[in-house]
Amino acid sequence: MNILMNLTLYSPELILILTLGFSFTIHLILKNRVITLSLVVFGLLAAALDILVLYAYPGQLYFSSQLSHDVFGLFFKLLFLISCLLTLIFSYDSHEIHPDRFGEFTLLLLAVTIGLSTLVAASHLLTLYLSLELVSITSYVLAGYRREHLLSNEAAFKYLLYGAFASGTLLYGLSLLYGTTGNLSFYSIHASLNSAYIDPFNLYAILFMIFVGFAFKMSAVPFHMWAPDVYQGSPTPVAAFFTVAPKIAGFAIFIRFFYLIFSNETVVPGQWEPLPYLNWASVLALLSAATMTLGNLSALFQKNAKRMLAYSSIAHAGYMMMGLVVLNQTGLSAILFYALVYVCMNLGAFFVVSVLSNHFQSEEISLFKGLGWHSPFLALCMTFFLFSLTGLPPLGGFIGKVYLFWALVSKELYWLLWVGILNTVISLYYYAYIVKEMFLERPSSKMSLQVPYVQQAILGMLAFALIVFGLYWEPFYIWIQSSLTFTIFQ
C-alpha cells in the first residue's frame, strides 16, 4: 500500500495532531481561551467529518498491517471525538480548569483522544501497547491537573501506581504471547494458535495477564479500586471524560483482541466460540456479575455525587460485559448501542455535578436538595440522565438494557440475566434518591443558580438524545449492526 493511502486512512488522527500543535502554539502567543477553544472545536469537527468520509473506503490493513481500517473502529472514533468536544466546551466555564492553563488542558485532552483513536484501530501488539501508554500517561497528568489540590494529587498518584501495575502486567503477557507464537499481528497470532499445539497452562498465564490490563481500562472487578478515588480527585469534566472514553475504548480493544485472537468464528454467521481449553467467556460472565453487583452496592452508601457516579460507572461496565460473554453479533451490537447511549447519559450526569460544583465548590449529594424548585431545567435534565442510567422507559438506557438482556436470552444465560435485572432494581434506589431530593424536598435556603447558555444547550441536547434513543432507536441500531465488520481479514 502506498504512503498516500496510509496517510488518508490515518487522516483523522493526523488532523487531531495538527490541531494539537497549532492550537497550543497560538495559545502560547495570544493567551486567548476563546481563540484556542475555537481552533480545537474546528479541528475536532474536521476530524469527525473526515471519519464520515472514510466510511466509503473498504476495510483494509495499513501501515504495514499495524492498524486496521474498518467501520468498527470508525464508530468508536466518532464517540471519542464527541466526548472530547463536549468535555472541552463544558470545561471552558468550569472553575476547576484554570484559565491560564486552558491551553495545557486542551493539549492533554487531545493527546488522550489521539491515543484512543489509534488504540481501537490497533491490529498489532506494538501499536496496541504504544497507543495504550499514550492514553495512560496523559490521563495521569489530567487526573492531577489541579496540582494545588490534595485530592487531585492523590488521584494522579493512585492512577499512576495502579496504571503502572496494569500496564506492566499487560506488557509481560503480550511479550509471552509473542514468544509463544512468534508473531505480533493479531491475525498471524490467531493463525499460530490454531495451527500448532501450545501448552494450555502457558495460554492461561498469558490470558490472565492480558486480561488484567484490559480489565483495568474497563474498571472491572477486581481491578476497579482506582476508579472512585481518581474520579473524585480529578476535575469534574475530566472525570466525566474518564468514565466514558477510556472505558469504551477498553471494551473496543477487548472485542477486537479477544474475538480475533482467542476465538474462532463458527459455521453459523455472527457467532464465535473460544479456542479449545480457553473458555474465557465463562470467567467473564462471573466477573460481569461481580462488577455490576459490587458497583451498585457500593454506590448505595456514597454521599459524594462523583463517587456515587464512579461506582455507578463500574456497575455499567458490568452491564456491558454481559454483551461480551454471549460471543455473538447480538451481544456485540448491544454493547455498541449501549456505549452510544452511555456517552450521553453519563456525560450529562457528570456535567450537572460540574455545574453544582462551580457554584458551591462541593460535589455532595445534599446539594441536590430542592434543585427542582430553583433550577427546574437543570433538575429535569438530571432526572433524564439518572432514569436512563437506571434503565427506565422511554429513555435510551432502557433500550440499551433490553438489547443486552436479549443477548443473554439468545445464549440462554438466564442466571446472568436475573443478576442484571436485580442490579437494575438496586440501582433505582440511589438514582431515584437524588430525584426525590431535587423535587420532593424544599431548598434549605434561597439561591440563584445561573447556568451559562452553552452549558444549558449541551445538557438539553444530551437529554433530548436520550429521548430519541428511547423512542426512535431503530436507525441507530441498524447503523451499529453495520459497524461489526472487524473480522474481515480472517
Sequence and secondary structure as in RCSB ss.txt:
>XXXX:A:sequence
MNILMNLTLYSPELILILTLGFSFTIHLILKNRVITLSLVVFGLLAAALDILVLYAYPGQLYFSSQLSHDVFGLF
FKLLFLISCLLTLIFSYDSHEIHPDRFGEFTLLLLAVTIGLSTLVAASHLLTLYLSLELVSITSYVLAGYRREHL
LSNEAAFKYLLYGAFASGTLLYGLSLLYGTTGNLSFYSIHASLNSAYIDPFNLYAILFMIFVGFAFKMSAVPFHM
WAPDVYQGSPTPVAAFFTVAPKIAGFAIFIRFFYLIFSNETVVPGQWEPLPYLNWASVLALLSAATMTLGNLSAL
FQKNAKRMLAYSSIAHAGYMMMGLVVLNQTGLSAILFYALVYVCMNLGAFFVVSVLSNHFQSEEISLFKGLGWHS
PFLALCMTFFLFSLTGLPPLGGFIGKVYLFWALVSKELYWLLWVGILNTVISLYYYAYIVKEMFLERPSSKMSLQ
VPYVQQAILGMLAFALIVFGLYWEPFYIWIQSSLTFTIFQ
>XXXX:A:secstr
  HHHHHHHTHHHHHHHHHHHHHHHHHHHH  HHHHHHHHHHHHHHHHHHHHHHTTS  EEETTTTEEE HHHHH
HHHHHHHHHHHHHHHHTT TTS GGGHHHHHHHHHHHHHHHHHHTTB BHHHHHHHHHHHHHHHHHHHT  TTSH
HHHHHHHHHHHHHHHHHHHHHHHHHHHHHHHS  BHHHHHHHHHHS   HHHHHHHHHHHHHHHHHHHT TTS T
HHHHHHHHS HHHHHHHHHHHHHHHHHHHHHHHHHHSEEE SSTTBEEE TT  HHHHHHHHHHHHHHHHHHHHT
T  BHHHHHHHHHHHHHHHHHHHHHT BHHHHHHHHHHHHHHHHHHHHHHHHHHHHHHHHS  BGGGGTTHHHH 
HHHHHHHHHHHHHHHT TTSHHHHHHHHHHHHHHHTT HHHHHHHHHHHHHHHHHHHHHHHHHHSS  SS     
  HHHHHHHHHHHHHHHHHHHS HHHHHHHHTT  TTTT 
